[in-house]
Amino acid sequence: MAEGSDVNDGEMAEVRAPASVRAAASARAAAFNSVERGGGAKITEDQRWRDQR
């Protein structure tokens, strides 16, 4: 993923999505990726708690 790059020919789907949607998807992906590496579990738990409210 090209961080901080709004225009990228290889990622047209990202370009079409609103910035807020891309930011939310990036944050969610980053949280899950860090959990896969064994860290950031608290972030995911907080997110789950917020999603259930």
Backbone as numpy.savetxt, mean C-alpha at the origin, in Angstrom:
# Nx Ny Nz CAx CAy CAz Cx Cy Cz
8.17 -1.49 -7.84 7.32 -0.29 -7.84 8.20 0.95 -7.84
7.82 1.92 -8.61 8.56 3.18 -8.65 7.96 4.13 -7.63
8.65 4.28 -6.51 8.14 5.16 -5.45 8.27 6.62 -5.87
7.20 7.39 -5.63 7.25 8.81 -5.90 7.16 9.17 -7.37
6.85 8.21 -8.22 6.76 8.48 -9.66 5.31 8.37 -10.09
4.70 9.50 -10.45 3.29 9.50 -10.85 3.10 8.98 -12.26
4.10 9.20 -13.13 3.98 8.76 -14.51 5.03 7.70 -14.79
4.54 6.52 -15.17 5.45 5.41 -15.45 4.79 4.56 -16.53
5.39 4.49 -17.71 4.78 3.78 -18.83 4.47 2.33 -18.50
5.23 1.73 -17.60 5.03 0.33 -17.28 3.92 0.10 -16.26
3.35 1.16 -15.71 2.34 1.00 -14.67 1.14 1.91 -14.95
0.51 1.72 -16.10 -0.59 2.59 -16.50 -1.79 2.48 -15.56
-2.01 1.31 -14.99 -3.13 1.15 -14.05 -2.96 2.08 -12.85
-1.73 2.19 -12.37 -1.46 3.09 -11.24 -1.70 4.55 -11.64
-1.33 4.89 -12.85 -1.48 6.27 -13.30 -2.96 6.63 -13.37
-3.81 5.70 -13.81 -5.24 5.97 -13.91 -5.91 6.08 -12.55
-5.40 5.40 -11.56 -6.03 5.42 -10.23 -5.78 6.76 -9.54
-6.77 7.25 -8.77 -6.57 8.49 -8.02 -5.41 8.35 -7.03
-4.75 9.45 -6.74 -3.57 9.42 -5.86 -3.91 8.79 -4.51
-5.08 9.11 -3.97 -5.45 8.58 -2.66 -5.59 7.06 -2.70
-6.13 6.56 -3.80 -6.28 5.10 -3.94 -4.91 4.44 -4.03
-4.01 5.07 -4.82 -2.66 4.52 -4.95 -1.94 4.55 -3.61
-2.11 5.63 -2.86 -1.43 5.76 -1.57 -1.94 4.70 -0.60
-3.26 4.49 -0.57 -3.84 3.48 0.32 -3.35 2.08 -0.06
-3.33 1.80 -1.34 -2.87 0.48 -1.81 -1.39 0.29 -1.46
-0.58 1.33 -1.62 0.84 1.23 -1.31 1.05 0.98 0.18
0.31 1.71 1.01 0.44 1.55 2.46 0.04 0.14 2.88
-1.07 -0.35 2.33 -1.54 -1.69 2.65 -0.52 -2.73 2.20
-0.03 -2.58 0.98 0.95 -3.53 0.45 2.22 -3.51 1.29
2.65 -2.33 1.68 3.86 -2.22 2.50 3.68 -2.92 3.84
2.49 -2.76 4.44 2.23 -3.42 5.73 2.27 -4.93 5.57
1.60 -5.45 4.53 1.60 -6.90 4.33 2.99 -7.41 3.99
3.72 -6.66 3.17 5.08 -7.08 2.79 5.98 -7.15 4.03
5.86 -6.18 4.93 6.71 -6.19 6.12 6.33 -7.37 7.02
5.04 -7.73 7.04 4.62 -8.89 7.83 5.23 -10.17 7.23
5.23 -10.25 5.90 5.83 -11.41 5.23 7.30 -11.55 5.63
7.99 -10.43 5.84 9.41 -10.47 6.22 9.58 -10.69 7.72
8.47 -10.74 8.46 8.56 -11.01 9.88 8.50 -9.76 10.75
8.24 -8.59 10.17 8.15 -7.36 10.96 6.87 -6.62 10.66
6.58 -5.58 11.43 5.42 -4.75 11.16 4.08 -5.39 11.50
4.08 -6.42 12.34 2.82 -7.08 12.67 1.85 -6.12 13.35
2.39 -5.23 14.19 1.52 -4.30 14.92 0.75 -3.39 13.95
1.41 -2.97 12.87 0.74 -2.12 11.88 -0.47 -2.85 11.31
-0.27 -4.12 10.95 -1.36 -4.90 10.36 -2.48 -5.11 11.38
-2.13 -5.36 12.62 -3.16 -5.53 13.66 -3.96 -4.24 13.84
-3.27 -3.10 13.86 -3.97 -1.82 13.97 -4.90 -1.61 12.79
-4.44 -1.95 11.59 -5.25 -1.79 10.39 -6.49 -2.68 10.48
-6.31 -3.93 10.91 -7.43 -4.86 11.04 -8.45 -4.32 12.04
-7.96 -3.79 13.15 -8.84 -3.26 14.17 -9.66 -2.09 13.60
-9.00 -1.21 12.84 -9.70 -0.07 12.23 -10.71 -0.55 11.21
-10.36 -1.56 10.41 -11.26 -2.05 9.37 -12.54 -2.63 9.97
-12.45 -3.20 11.16 -13.60 -3.86 11.76 -14.53 -2.89 12.48
-14.13 -1.63 12.66 -14.96 -0.67 13.38 -16.01 -0.07 12.48
